[in-house]
């Protein structure tokens, strides 16, 4: 989750604490709308158990928003 918080700080200029709160709110929103088993994978991913940057078995956290964007009516990049 620290990588995601860091990206929010860099892209928005808000404090780390504000970014951490924002990430937690967004992740809660996403997890509430996903089936249980998938929501558990989100926890693993942001909890540091998954690997970032598309490593073996991992998922690129930086692209999480793009991957989920279509689910909430956003555009994919």
N, C-alpha and C positions, 0 to 999 in steps of 0.2 A: 504494500500500500504506500510505502514511502516514496517509491518512484512516481506513482500517480499524484501524490500530494505535491511532490517537487515540480511536476509538470504544470499543475494548477497554479502554483506560486509563480513560476516563470511566465506563464501565459497571461495571467491576470494581474499580477502585482499585489495580490492580497497577502496577508500574513500567513505563515505556516499553520498557525492554529485555525484561522478562518478556512484555509484550504482543506485541512484535515476534517473539519466539521462538514464542509460542503461535500467532500468525497463520501463521508459516512452517510449523509442524507441521500445522496444519489445512489449509492450502493444499496441502501435499504429499500429505496423505491424500486430499483431494478429487481432485487431478490424477491420482493413481495409479489412481483408479477411473473416470476419464472416458476416452472415446476420444481418441487423440492430437490430432486437430484441435481438439477442444473444449478440451482441456487447454491447448493453445497460446493459446487465447482468454483463458483464466484468467490466464495469464502476462501477456498484453497488458493486461488489465484492471487488475491490481494493480500492474503495472509502470509505470503512469502513462500508457500509450499510449491507453487507452480514456478516454472522458469520463465523469465521474461525474454523478449527479443526472439521468440519463436524457437527457443532451444528445444532439445529432445523432450517431447511430451509437454512442452510449455506453450505459452500463448503470449503474444506481444501486448502488454498492457496498454501501450500507447495507441493501439488500434482498437481497443475495447469499445470505445464510443462509436467508431465507424461500423463495427460489426453489429452492434445493438441498435444503431440509429434507425434502421428500417423498421424495427419492432415498434418504435414510438413515432413513426411518421417522418423521420429525418431522412436525409439523403446519404447514400454511401459514397465515399471518396475513392 
